[in-house]
């Protein structure tokens, strides 16, 4: 999943509320997940997420929204 569809997904599902979790947090988490040292593989695109990376971003966003902000 590339960044633009991910951004659209989190906006439509209400993950980003611009109070406890802002849109730039999604971009920051996307970069953090993609920059982790993983081997290059044809099924792991450079500018898109694969399944476990998508789940990792959702967990990171939940941590920022509910644990860090104490919502």
Secondary structure as UniProt FT lines:
FT   HELIX           3..13
FT   HELIX           23..34
FT   TURN            42..43
FT   TURN            46..47
FT   HELIX           51..62
FT   HELIX           63..68
//
